[in-house]
């Protein structure tokens, strides 16, 4: 399983990104609901216990499925699921090690500026986006205290959801939906593998980090498009 896992995950990533790039919903339904569960299975195999990051991946799975459905209700449901992801990750990271105050200050300033820019264009989504993006920004800041790998994952998660926010505000960019998935998948892989390394370091064992994103990226509520 250890040798098969990277190839399997890379294949799922490739199918998902192809589905987004070609706008084929069947491919997205086949692959997207597997992204977080495969990482969860790998994490549990490495750490051999359930924890808050594992719970966060369960919320991410539910959010991915919700965001495959059309409409504002599904979007809000997906955002709610990913709020659970952010809160689980945030709590786990803070319990392990506190990030520098400068990280929180920088991310909170970014959160305030981004919401100010989009406030007039979000309509009824203003308050949900405000609350969710606050949790996301705090998670990204807290990830700085884990490792550089985790910090990169937290930053990419924020980039992915910022792209979703732009879409919700009516600002469409070329390739936005694909960028959402590429950055989201990379964020999950980096955060999960960083957390697994943190756990195995305590046992003086280094797990093989998953590396599917390079294969998938040659093809971005959090979340997915």
Backbone bond lengths (Angstrom), bond angles and torsions (degrees), N, CA, C in turn:
res aa  C-N    CA-C-N  psi(-1)  N-CA   C-N-CA  omega(-1)  CA-C   N-CA-C  phi
1 X - - - 1.465 - - 1.530 110.63 -
2 X 1.355 115.97 -37.62 1.463 120.01 -178.73 1.525 110.66 -58.73
3 X 1.351 116.74 -40.45 1.449 119.97 -178.09 1.520 112.08 -79.73
4 X 1.316 117.06 -30.08 1.460 120.49 -177.85 1.519 112.37 -79.22
5 X 1.333 117.21 -27.23 1.467 120.08 -171.21 1.530 113.75 -58.93
6 X 1.341 120.38 -48.86 1.474 118.38 -178.45 1.522 112.96 -58.55
7 X 1.333 116.44 -41.16 1.459 119.45 179.52 1.511 112.21 -66.35
8 X 1.328 116.22 -40.45 1.462 120.07 178.24 1.518 110.64 -63.18
9 X 1.328 116.35 -45.34 1.460 118.85 -178.39 1.527 110.87 -66.83
10 X 1.316 116.37 -39.43 1.465 119.94 177.99 1.523 110.60 -61.14
11 X 1.337 116.36 -38.64 1.466 119.73 179.22 1.521 111.04 -65.56
12 X 1.321 117.05 -42.22 1.466 120.80 178.70 1.527 110.32 -63.88
13 X 1.324 116.72 -42.67 1.468 121.18 177.78 1.524 110.33 -60.50
14 X 1.324 116.15 -45.07 1.463 119.95 -178.66 1.524 111.44 -62.19
15 X 1.333 117.03 -41.33 1.468 120.41 178.69 1.525 110.35 -64.46
16 X 1.328 116.89 -42.88 1.468 120.39 179.96 1.522 111.56 -63.23
17 X 1.317 116.56 -46.68 1.460 119.18 -178.40 1.522 111.39 -67.78
18 X 1.330 117.07 -34.54 1.460 119.56 175.30 1.528 110.41 -65.50
19 X 1.322 116.83 -39.82 1.458 120.22 177.92 1.513 112.84 -62.37
20 X 1.334 116.00 -38.77 1.466 120.03 178.43 1.525 110.63 -71.53
21 X 1.328 115.91 -46.30 1.464 120.01 -176.66 1.529 111.90 -63.89
22 X 1.338 115.78 -37.92 1.466 120.54 -177.68 1.521 112.95 -95.24
23 X 1.344 116.27 -2.23 1.464 122.49 -178.47 1.530 111.11 56.21
24 X 1.343 114.42 54.61 1.469 121.68 177.55 1.531 107.76 -114.14
25 X 1.318 118.39 98.62 1.469 120.61 -176.78 1.520 113.80 -57.23
26 X 1.328 118.44 -34.64 1.465 120.24 -178.17 1.524 111.29 -60.60
27 X 1.322 116.83 -39.81 1.463 119.98 177.86 1.524 110.94 -66.38
28 X 1.327 116.52 -39.62 1.463 119.65 179.36 1.525 111.31 -66.21
29 X 1.335 117.22 -40.16 1.457 120.25 177.79 1.527 111.18 -66.32
30 X 1.319 117.10 -31.59 1.458 120.28 -179.57 1.521 112.13 -74.00
31 X 1.331 117.52 -32.02 1.463 120.18 -171.22 1.524 114.82 -108.23
32 X 1.316 117.80 -42.44 1.463 119.87 -171.08 1.531 113.71 -59.28
33 X 1.342 119.75 -41.18 1.466 119.01 179.27 1.529 114.10 -66.01
34 X 1.336 117.86 -8.99 1.462 121.01 -179.95 1.524 113.18 -96.15
35 X 1.331 118.16 -12.87 1.464 120.74 -172.82 1.531 112.13 -59.90
36 X 1.311 117.16 -54.94 1.468 120.15 -179.06 1.532 112.38 -73.39
37 X 1.355 120.49 -40.35 1.469 119.34 179.72 1.524 114.00 -60.51
38 X 1.342 117.85 -37.00 1.464 119.03 177.72 1.523 111.40 -66.18
39 X 1.322 116.69 -38.81 1.461 119.72 174.70 1.525 111.07 -65.54
40 X 1.325 116.52 -38.21 1.458 120.71 178.44 1.526 110.61 -62.81
41 X 1.327 116.77 -44.39 1.465 120.03 179.55 1.529 110.79 -61.45
42 X 1.344 116.02 -41.48 1.462 119.86 178.26 1.528 111.28 -65.34
43 X 1.325 116.57 -42.58 1.462 120.67 -179.38 1.527 111.01 -62.25
44 X 1.324 117.07 -44.34 1.465 120.70 -179.52 1.527 110.92 -66.09
45 X 1.317 116.55 -34.63 1.469 119.24 178.13 1.523 110.77 -67.18
46 X 1.322 116.83 -36.72 1.465 120.45 -178.21 1.524 111.38 -77.73
47 X 1.327 116.30 -47.65 1.470 119.94 -173.62 1.526 113.29 -88.13
48 X 1.327 115.98 -22.54 1.467 121.54 176.15 1.530 113.29 62.41
49 X 1.327 116.10 27.25 1.459 118.81 175.07 1.528 109.48 -160.03
50 X 1.332 114.75 157.58 1.455 121.30 177.09 1.515 109.31 -86.65
51 X 1.331 116.86 138.39 1.451 119.64 177.26 1.527 109.47 -148.45
52 X 1.322 116.22 -172.53 1.463 120.25 -175.30 1.527 112.98 -68.72
53 X 1.316 117.84 -31.86 1.462 119.03 177.23 1.520 109.95 -67.23
54 X 1.323 116.78 -38.82 1.468 120.17 174.67 1.525 110.46 -60.85
55 X 1.330 116.92 -43.17 1.462 120.31 177.66 1.521 110.63 -62.78
56 X 1.327 116.90 -38.07 1.462 120.38 178.20 1.519 112.06 -61.52
57 X 1.334 117.22 -35.74 1.460 120.64 177.87 1.524 111.85 -69.32
58 X 1.324 116.78 -30.14 1.477 119.76 174.61 1.530 109.59 -66.16
59 X 1.324 116.58 -45.00 1.472 119.97 176.18 1.528 110.74 -60.67
60 X 1.328 116.92 -38.17 1.465 120.32 179.61 1.527 110.95 -64.33
61 X 1.321 116.38 -38.13 1.462 119.97 177.34 1.519 110.88 -60.66
62 X 1.337 115.96 -47.04 1.464 119.99 179.04 1.524 110.81 -63.00
63 X 1.331 116.76 -39.23 1.457 120.02 178.30 1.512 112.80 -65.45
64 X 1.324 116.88 -40.05 1.462 120.21 178.33 1.524 111.25 -60.85
65 X 1.330 116.06 -42.81 1.468 119.74 179.67 1.523 110.46 -66.02
66 X 1.331 116.82 -44.62 1.466 120.13 -179.42 1.525 111.24 -59.61
67 X 1.327 116.61 -39.06 1.461 119.99 -176.22 1.526 113.36 -78.21
68 X 1.319 116.95 -4.88 1.460 119.74 170.72 1.523 111.76 -79.27
69 X 1.317 115.84 -16.16 1.458 121.05 -178.97 1.526 110.08 -89.60
70 X 1.319 117.44 149.17 1.463 120.04 -179.98 1.527 111.87 -81.26
71 X 1.328 116.15 161.57 1.459 121.54 170.65 1.517 114.25 101.36
72 X 1.323 113.85 160.51 1.464 120.80 -178.22 1.517 112.42 -67.71
73 X 1.341 116.97 -36.49 1.465 119.73 -179.80 1.516 111.18 -61.79
74 X 1.332 116.25 -44.06 1.460 119.97 178.55 1.523 110.64 -65.31
75 X 1.330 116.50 -38.33 1.465 120.39 178.87 1.532 110.37 -61.94
76 X 1.323 116.24 -44.36 1.466 119.50 179.59 1.525 111.22 -67.35
77 X 1.339 116.26 -36.78 1.463 119.23 177.17 1.520 110.38 -63.75
78 X 1.336 116.05 -42.77 1.455 119.68 177.03 1.512 112.18 -62.25
79 X 1.323 116.20 -41.52 1.459 119.97 178.22 1.530 110.62 -62.61
80 X 1.329 116.51 -39.22 1.458 119.94 178.19 1.518 112.13 -63.95
81 X 1.337 116.41 -40.81 1.466 120.01 177.39 1.522 110.89 -63.64
82 X 1.321 116.72 -43.72 1.457 119.02 -179.78 1.526 112.16 -72.22
83 X 1.326 117.48 -22.53 1.461 119.14 170.37 1.524 109.26 -61.82
84 X 1.341 115.83 -40.35 1.463 119.47 175.11 1.514 111.63 -60.60
85 X 1.328 117.05 -41.13 1.461 121.08 177.17 1.523 110.86 -59.10
86 X 1.332 116.31 -49.24 1.468 119.71 -177.20 1.522 111.52 -62.92
87 X 1.321 117.07 -41.23 1.466 119.85 -178.75 1.522 111.70 -68.04
88 X 1.335 116.88 -37.86 1.465 119.92 176.79 1.532 110.51 -64.88
89 X 1.325 116.84 -48.38 1.465 120.05 179.21 1.529 110.83 -61.49
90 X 1.331 115.76 -45.75 1.463 120.60 -178.82 1.526 111.09 -57.13
91 X 1.325 116.62 -48.44 1.462 120.54 -178.19 1.525 111.18 -63.50
92 X 1.347 116.10 -43.43 1.462 119.61 179.43 1.521 111.35 -61.73
93 X 1.315 116.86 -44.18 1.465 120.36 -177.61 1.527 111.15 -66.62
94 X 1.340 116.56 -42.29 1.459 119.43 -179.02 1.529 111.52 -66.82
95 X 1.314 117.21 -33.91 1.456 119.84 178.27 1.521 111.76 -68.06
96 X 1.315 116.05 -28.00 1.461 119.42 -178.63 1.520 111.43 -80.91
97 X 1.328 116.80 -53.48 1.463 119.97 -177.76 1.523 109.76 -161.23
98 X 1.314 117.21 136.48 1.460 120.89 179.63 1.521 110.70 -78.77
99 X 1.309 116.15 131.82 1.463 121.08 176.51 1.524 109.81 -75.56
100 X 1.318 117.83 160.75 1.480 120.54 177.10 1.524 111.02 -59.94
101 X 1.322 115.94 146.41 1.461 120.28 179.19 1.531 111.38 -60.33
102 X 1.323 116.48 -29.73 1.464 119.67 179.21 1.525 111.42 -61.93
103 X 1.329 117.11 -33.75 1.466 120.09 178.39 1.525 110.29 -65.14
104 X 1.320 116.22 -43.51 1.468 119.33 178.71 1.528 110.48 -66.85
105 X 1.330 117.02 -40.58 1.452 119.57 178.97 1.512 112.46 -62.52
106 X 1.323 116.74 -43.32 1.453 120.84 -179.60 1.516 112.66 -65.54
107 X 1.335 116.55 -45.12 1.460 119.53 -179.48 1.528 111.95 -69.58
108 X 1.311 117.40 -35.08 1.461 119.00 177.87 1.525 111.38 -68.90
109 X 1.313 116.63 -35.54 1.469 119.57 175.70 1.523 110.35 -64.92
110 X 1.321 116.23 -40.45 1.467 121.21 177.40 1.523 110.77 -64.15
111 X 1.333 115.84 -41.92 1.475 121.07 178.06 1.522 110.97 -60.22
112 X 1.320 117.06 -46.73 1.461 120.88 -178.93 1.527 111.08 -63.80
113 X 1.325 116.82 -43.30 1.456 120.01 -179.07 1.512 112.97 -65.91
114 X 1.337 116.63 -43.51 1.460 120.37 -179.28 1.520 111.54 -64.69
115 X 1.325 117.16 -42.90 1.465 119.61 179.70 1.522 111.40 -67.94
116 X 1.317 116.93 -34.28 1.461 119.31 176.91 1.526 110.86 -64.01
117 X 1.329 116.38 -39.71 1.464 120.29 -178.87 1.537 111.89 -68.77
118 X 1.324 116.51 -37.37 1.464 120.24 -174.62 1.525 113.39 -94.30
119 X 1.315 117.58 -8.73 1.464 121.62 -171.35 1.529 112.79 -53.62
120 X 1.296 116.60 -45.29 1.455 119.51 -175.82 1.513 114.34 -74.17
121 X 1.335 117.42 -8.39 1.463 120.04 -175.63 1.527 112.83 -113.08
122 X 1.320 117.69 -1.93 1.460 119.85 -175.50 1.518 114.06 -92.56
123 X 1.303 117.78 -15.71 1.458 120.38 177.81 1.518 112.61 59.21
124 X 1.346 116.38 -129.63 1.463 120.95 -177.71 1.528 113.20 -68.68
125 X 1.319 117.15 -11.04 1.462 120.19 179.97 1.528 112.50 -86.17
126 X 1.328 117.30 -1.59 1.465 119.93 -174.49 1.522 112.89 -54.32
127 X 1.317 117.23 -56.29 1.461 119.90 -174.92 1.522 112.44 -68.38
128 X 1.361 119.31 -43.95 1.471 117.65 175.77 1.527 112.72 -58.13
129 X 1.330 116.95 -42.71 1.461 120.16 179.84 1.524 110.51 -66.28
130 X 1.329 117.23 -39.04 1.458 121.28 179.05 1.526 110.78 -58.90
131 X 1.342 116.62 -48.21 1.458 120.51 -178.71 1.513 112.95 -68.40
132 X 1.337 115.77 -45.02 1.461 119.05 -178.86 1.522 111.02 -64.51
133 X 1.319 116.58 -45.05 1.464 119.47 -177.26 1.526 111.76 -66.10
134 X 1.332 117.48 -27.60 1.467 119.91 175.12 1.518 110.12 -65.63
135 X 1.347 117.01 -47.07 1.468 120.23 178.31 1.522 111.02 -61.80
136 X 1.332 116.45 -41.28 1.457 121.05 178.87 1.531 111.14 -62.25
137 X 1.325 116.81 -44.36 1.463 120.88 -179.12 1.527 111.21 -64.81
138 X 1.320 116.95 -39.65 1.463 120.21 177.85 1.525 110.80 -66.17
139 X 1.348 117.05 -39.42 1.464 120.00 176.72 1.524 110.78 -61.97
140 X 1.344 116.13 -45.43 1.457 119.54 -179.71 1.527 110.71 -60.97
141 X 1.324 116.77 -40.27 1.463 119.99 177.92 1.521 110.98 -65.51
142 X 1.326 116.73 -43.19 1.467 120.32 -178.98 1.522 111.63 -65.39
143 X 1.328 118.01 -30.11 1.466 121.13 -179.45 1.524 111.48 -63.88
144 X 1.324 117.04 -23.45 1.466 120.66 178.75 1.527 110.81 -61.40
145 X 1.320 116.30 -29.85 1.455 120.32 -179.28 1.515 114.55 -76.70
146 X 1.334 117.91 -10.63 1.460 120.88 -178.43 1.523 110.97 -87.68
147 X 1.313 117.14 -56.60 1.456 122.02 -179.90 1.521 108.65 -174.28
148 X 1.321 116.07 169.84 1.468 118.79 176.51 1.524 111.29 -65.58
149 X 1.324 116.66 -34.48 1.465 120.36 176.84 1.529 110.11 -61.87
150 X 1.326 116.94 -46.28 1.456 120.79 179.32 1.525 110.70 -65.27
151 X 1.328 116.77 -40.37 1.463 120.23 179.28 1.521 111.09 -60.95
152 X 1.334 116.73 -39.70 1.466 119.92 176.75 1.521 110.64 -64.26
153 X 1.339 116.39 -39.96 1.453 120.08 177.88 1.521 112.46 -64.16
154 X 1.321 116.72 -43.01 1.457 120.05 178.26 1.519 111.80 -62.65
155 X 1.329 116.59 -41.60 1.464 120.45 179.07 1.527 111.25 -64.57
156 X 1.331 117.12 -41.51 1.463 120.36 179.85 1.519 111.99 -68.17
157 X 1.329 117.52 -34.08 1.461 120.59 175.74 1.528 109.26 -61.01
158 X 1.319 116.18 -42.64 1.463 120.51 179.00 1.527 110.69 -65.31
159 X 1.324 117.59 -41.60 1.464 120.76 178.20 1.526 110.49 -61.05
160 X 1.331 115.95 -44.66 1.461 120.26 -179.57 1.523 111.58 -58.95
161 X 1.325 115.85 -47.50 1.464 118.81 -177.86 1.520 112.17 -74.45
162 X 1.332 117.29 -26.87 1.469 119.48 173.93 1.526 110.15 -64.18
163 X 1.324 116.59 -37.65 1.465 120.55 176.80 1.520 111.15 -65.66
164 X 1.330 116.38 -37.21 1.462 119.84 175.02 1.522 109.98 -64.74
165 X 1.338 116.27 -41.65 1.451 120.41 178.40 1.514 112.45 -60.77
166 X 1.325 116.44 -38.52 1.464 119.83 176.98 1.528 110.63 -62.49
167 X 1.323 115.92 -41.50 1.456 119.22 177.51 1.512 111.77 -63.68
168 X 1.338 117.20 -41.50 1.464 120.71 178.67 1.523 111.27 -64.07
169 X 1.339 116.27 -28.68 1.465 120.73 179.13 1.524 112.16 -85.85
170 X 1.327 116.27 1.15 1.465 119.71 177.03 1.505 115.15 88.62
171 X 1.337 117.24 10.08 1.467 120.67 179.12 1.519 108.75 -99.05
172 X 1.302 117.14 107.39 1.460 121.37 -177.73 1.523 110.46 -99.31
173 X 1.328 116.39 130.89 1.457 122.57 178.27 1.523 109.11 -114.62
174 X 1.332 118.74 149.75 1.466 120.71 177.64 1.531 110.69 -59.53
175 X 1.326 116.34 127.62 1.452 120.66 178.22 1.509 114.66 71.42
176 X 1.335 117.54 17.17 1.468 120.35 -175.56 1.523 112.30 -58.41
177 X 1.335 117.35 -46.67 1.469 119.87 -175.80 1.532 111.52 -63.79
178 X 1.321 116.16 -37.43 1.466 118.72 177.98 1.529 110.49 -69.19
179 X 1.324 117.19 -40.03 1.465 120.37 177.52 1.525 111.54 -63.36
180 X 1.330 116.23 -36.55 1.461 120.13 176.19 1.526 110.31 -55.84
181 X 1.325 115.92 -48.22 1.452 119.38 -176.06 1.525 112.54 -72.68
182 X 1.319 117.99 -40.01 1.467 120.25 179.27 1.527 110.12 -60.25
183 X 1.323 116.88 -47.58 1.470 119.85 -178.52 1.527 111.69 -70.13
184 X 1.322 117.22 -34.63 1.469 120.67 178.33 1.524 110.89 -66.00
185 X 1.333 116.79 -48.09 1.460 120.35 -179.65 1.523 110.32 -61.99
186 X 1.328 116.55 -45.03 1.463 119.79 177.97 1.524 111.08 -60.00
187 X 1.328 117.00 -40.26 1.468 120.85 179.74 1.523 111.18 -62.07
188 X 1.334 116.95 -46.61 1.465 119.65 -179.42 1.524 111.38 -62.94
189 X 1.331 116.51 -43.31 1.465 119.69 -179.70 1.532 110.75 -63.43
190 X 1.310 117.00 -45.52 1.465 120.09 -178.34 1.520 111.78 -65.55
191 X 1.323 117.46 -44.67 1.459 120.32 -178.90 1.527 111.41 -66.52
192 X 1.341 116.64 -43.20 1.459 119.77 -178.99 1.520 111.32 -66.49
193 X 1.331 117.10 -45.63 1.464 119.25 -178.76 1.527 111.23 -68.62
194 X 1.329 117.74 -34.47 1.466 119.83 176.37 1.520 110.90 -63.85
195 X 1.315 116.32 -41.24 1.468 120.15 179.25 1.528 110.89 -67.61
196 X 1.331 116.74 -39.38 1.464 120.06 177.99 1.523 110.57 -63.85
197 X 1.317 117.49 -41.33 1.462 121.11 177.68 1.518 110.85 -63.24
198 X 1.332 116.26 -39.11 1.460 119.61 178.71 1.522 110.43 -60.02
199 X 1.345 115.92 -42.50 1.462 119.53 -178.60 1.514 113.04 -70.66
200 X 1.326 117.13 -42.14 1.456 119.29 -177.24 1.518 112.07 -75.58
201 X 1.341 117.16 -23.37 1.467 119.07 177.49 1.518 110.62 -61.15
202 X 1.336 115.42 -33.64 1.461 119.39 179.59 1.528 111.16 -66.39
203 X 1.351 116.64 -23.60 1.464 120.73 178.70 1.522 110.82 -102.10
204 X 1.343 116.59 10.07 1.461 122.42 178.96 1.513 111.69 59.22
205 X 1.336 114.96 37.07 1.458 120.89 178.09 1.505 108.57 -132.19
206 X 1.299 118.12 132.95 1.462 122.25 -178.67 1.517 109.71 -105.04
207 X 1.355 120.69 117.04 1.459 120.79 179.64 1.522 110.79 -79.16
208 X 1.327 117.13 153.49 1.467 118.73 173.98 1.504 109.73 -70.44
209 X 1.330 117.97 120.96 1.458 120.97 -177.15 1.513 110.01 -75.61
210 X 1.345 117.74 138.21 1.459 120.24 177.60 1.517 110.69 -66.75
211 X 1.304 116.74 144.11 1.464 119.92 -178.25 1.518 111.22 -139.14
212 X 1.363 117.75 57.31 1.451 119.11 -178.66 1.507 114.34 -86.91
213 X 1.334 117.39 -16.15 1.454 118.13 -167.80 1.515 111.62 -68.05
214 X 1.344 118.07 -36.43 1.450 119.99 -179.68 1.516 110.59 -59.29
215 X 1.366 115.97 -41.01 1.456 118.32 179.69 1.503 111.61 -68.42
216 X 1.358 115.92 -40.54 1.459 118.67 -177.81 1.500 112.35 -75.37
217 X 1.328 117.44 -34.69 1.455 119.59 -173.45 1.508 111.91 -72.38
218 X 1.306 118.96 -16.86 1.457 119.15 178.28 1.525 110.16 -77.02
219 X 1.125 121.60 -6.40 1.462 124.95 177.96 1.544 114.56 -71.90
220 X 10.583 100.86 -69.43 1.542 142.77 153.80 1.554 57.67 152.46
221 X 9.257 101.45 -166.50 1.512 122.06 -128.15 1.445 113.30 -65.70
222 X 4.544 59.48 80.21 1.286 46.23 132.13 1.184 117.96 45.24
223 X 2.084 83.90 81.92 1.388 33.88 -163.33 1.438 105.92 148.20
224 X 0.927 146.37 -164.86 1.420 136.51 -172.80 1.475 110.73 -166.10
225 X 1.269 116.16 168.21 1.438 119.98 -178.79 1.491 110.08 -101.53
